[in-house]
Amino acid sequence: MIGETVTLLRRTQSGRDAHGNPVWATSEISVDRCAVWPTGSTEETQGQDQTSERLTVMFPYGTEVLSTDQARVRGQVYDVVGLPSSWSSPFTTTRAGVEVRLERVRG
């Protein structure tokens, strides 16, 4: 399997500013051999134009993905939606991967 590279964007608190507010840093984690497929989109036009695009990514088994992460796929940044699901067979040692749903809202 060749797949494609997806970059996880993970925010971590790196300290506090002079007023005690958290300061955030973003680290990038590149993950190779991912499968990506579209899972739908919606469009709303009541008062404003807004589109929502959804993807599903299957990361290699064991990849840590947090619900607070974002992912850069094909040059676009998406939010992780919900909790990642690790898929493995209860009958064999087959480990399919970590399924993650992504969404990008524009407008």
DAGI-V526520 format. One record per pair of residues at least 12 apart in sequence whose ideal C-beta (glycine too) atoms are under 6 Angstrom apart, sorted by the first residue. I is the first residue (numbers start at 0). J is the second residue. D is the distance in whole Angstrom. If there is no record, write none. Layout:
# DAGI-V526520
I;J;D
I;J;D
This chain:
# DAGI-V526520
2;32;4
2;33;5
2;34;6
3;33;6
4;29;6
4;31;5
5;30;5
5;33;4
5;56;6
5;70;6
5;72;5
6;27;5
6;29;5
6;71;4
7;28;4
7;68;5
7;70;6
8;25;5
8;69;4
9;26;5
9;68;5
10;23;5
10;25;5
11;24;6
30;58;6
30;62;6
32;59;5
33;56;5
33;58;5
34;57;4
35;54;6
35;56;5
35;72;6
36;55;6
37;54;6
38;53;5
38;55;5
39;53;5
40;52;5
48;106;5
49;106;4
50;105;5
50;106;6
51;104;5
52;103;5
53;102;5
54;101;5
55;100;6
56;99;5
57;96;4
57;98;6
58;96;6
58;97;4
59;96;6
60;94;4
60;96;5
62;97;5
64;83;4
64;99;5
66;79;6
66;82;6
70;101;6
75;103;6
77;101;4
77;103;5
78;102;6
79;99;6
80;100;5
80;102;5
81;100;6
83;97;5
83;99;5
84;98;5
85;97;5
